[in-house]
Amino acid sequence: MSAGTPPFGPQVFTPADAAYEQRVRDSFARQRVMSTIGAALTSVSPGEVVIELPFREDLTQQHGYLHAAIVTAIVDSACGYAAFSLMPVDAAVLTVEYKVNFLAPAAGRKFIAQGRVTKPGRTLTVTTGDVFAETDAGLKPIATMLATMMAVSHRETSG
């Protein structure tokens, strides 16, 4: 390893279910809150999910910024589905806890939430997520999340 090279790189995960992407997409399609706010699942890979949301005035708070609850909803879902992508076929995913730091007001044309698995586990999976606003000046970070997701087995519907 050369000087200045970090001792880590992108993590590579192997999903427990070969059909993980379709399972994630099917579950996302059943999540009514995402369709209500107009969010779209744009990328699914093992341990990483991207959700995008175009700006909508009806989702703003009193100052005209996208409401924090909406920002949190998309990054929570991105983290949850990143964890779900690595879970067994009979598992469902539930959020156990999260912490969000808001870095800047949520102003932009579109919001991009990326969830990534940090540490997968049989029951609990630790994830991180970031939300960026697409602006005229480029992508602007607006929120970051640390979340723990739980695999729940033997439910009537997975996901």
Phi, psi and omega in degrees: 000133181276160179300137179088353178272125180293151182282016181217159177221193178297135179282142178245124182244150175250117181292148178287338183239121181299334180264029184304319185296314179295322179296319177295313181296320178295318179294316179301320180297334178276351184276096187299327182296325179293319177290326179299318181272352177088020180281148180231140175277114187253342180206135177225122172219167183302115178081009180209134181222143175237132177237135180241147181221117175292148177300137174223127182299328181286359177250017183264164172264188190296342180262002178091002177272153173304133184297143180303326179296325179287317176302314181295321181299317183287324180283328174297316178294320178298317178293317180298316180287332173298315177295316182300328181298339182257356184277157178297161184301330183269006183267150168245164182239139175224144176284131176266314179197160172204159174229132181240136169248126175268124188262334181199159175301143184276082178239129179169175179283326185210154180238133184240119179251125179243122175252139181223142175282131174265313181215106177283153177213168180294320180250313182247138178233129178267133182229162170231154179215153177224146175239132179240145173260133175275117183234174176300331181272000182114196180280133181238124178291132180239339179202153174223145185228145167240125186221151174245129181245148181243134173277127178242124181257164174063042174260160181297320177234136178277151173096000000 
